[in-house]
Amino acid sequence: MVHSPQLLLLVQTPETLAARFQLDVRPNHEVTAILTDEKKVEVQHDGIRTMESYDVLLLSPGAKPFVPPIAGLSARDSGAAI
C-alpha cells in the first residue's frame, strides 16, 4: 500500500512515533506532578501512580473539537469525533 507523505504525517500511533522519532508516547496517562529540578513526572494510569524520569518533556493534552451552535447541526451530523 502506498501512502502520501501528508498521510504519513497525520496517521501516527504510539508505536510509529517510537519507531520514527524515538518518542515515548503514552495516551490516556495523566501527569499529576512535574518535578523539574529532578526531571521527573508523577503519572497516573489505570489507578496506578508511578514516577518517570525524562530528558526532554513534551506535554500534549488532548482536545475536543468545537462544534458551533448552528440550528439543526448536531455533533453527530458535523463529522466531529466527540
C-alpha positions as CSV (number, residue, x, y, z in Angstrom):
1,M,0.0,0.0,0.0
2,V,1.4,3.4,-1.0
3,H,0.8,6.4,1.4
4,S,1.3,10.0,0.5
5,P,3.8,11.9,2.7
6,Q,0.9,14.0,4.1
7,L,-1.0,10.9,5.2
8,L,2.1,9.5,6.9
9,L,2.3,12.7,8.9
10,L,-1.3,12.5,10.0
11,V,-1.8,8.8,10.8
12,Q,0.5,8.1,13.8
13,T,0.3,5.6,16.6
14,P,2.5,5.5,19.7
15,E,4.4,2.6,18.0
16,T,5.1,4.5,14.8
17,L,6.1,7.6,16.7
18,A,8.5,5.5,18.8
19,A,10.0,3.9,15.7
20,R,10.2,7.0,13.6
21,F,11.1,9.7,16.2
22,Q,12.2,7.7,19.3
23,L,9.3,9.2,21.2
24,D,7.7,7.6,24.3
25,V,4.0,8.4,23.8
26,R,1.6,7.3,26.4
27,P,-2.1,8.0,25.6
28,N,-4.6,8.2,28.4
29,H,-1.9,8.8,31.1
30,E,-2.4,11.8,33.4
31,V,0.6,13.7,34.7
32,T,-0.2,14.7,38.2
33,A,3.1,16.4,39.2
34,I,6.1,17.8,37.4
35,L,9.4,17.8,39.4
36,T,11.5,20.0,37.1
37,D,14.6,20.1,39.4
38,E,14.7,16.2,39.4
39,K,13.5,15.9,35.8
40,K,10.7,13.6,36.9
41,V,6.9,13.4,36.4
42,E,4.3,11.7,38.5
43,V,2.0,9.8,36.2
44,Q,-1.4,8.2,36.9
45,H,-2.8,5.4,34.6
46,D,-5.5,2.9,35.5
47,G,-5.4,4.0,39.1
48,I,-1.7,3.4,39.5
49,R,0.7,6.2,40.2
50,T,4.4,6.0,39.1
51,M,7.4,8.3,38.9
52,E,9.0,8.6,35.5
53,S,12.3,10.4,34.6
54,Y,12.7,12.4,31.4
55,D,15.4,14.0,29.3
56,V,13.1,16.3,27.4
57,L,9.4,16.7,28.4
58,L,6.7,17.5,25.9
59,L,3.1,17.6,27.2
60,S,0.4,17.1,24.7
61,P,-3.0,17.5,26.3
62,G,-6.0,16.0,24.4
63,A,-8.5,18.3,22.9
64,K,-12.2,18.2,21.9
65,P,-13.4,19.9,18.7
66,F,-15.5,23.0,18.9
67,V,-18.9,22.5,17.4
68,P,-20.6,25.9,16.7
69,P,-24.2,26.4,17.8
70,I,-25.8,26.2,14.4
71,A,-29.5,25.4,14.4
72,G,-30.1,21.9,13.1
73,L,-26.5,20.9,13.5
74,S,-25.7,18.2,16.0
75,A,-22.2,16.8,16.9
76,R,-23.1,13.6,15.2
77,D,-24.0,15.3,12.0
78,S,-20.9,17.5,11.9
79,G,-18.4,14.7,11.5
80,A,-16.7,15.8,14.7
81,A,-15.3,13.0,16.8
82,I,-16.5,13.7,20.3
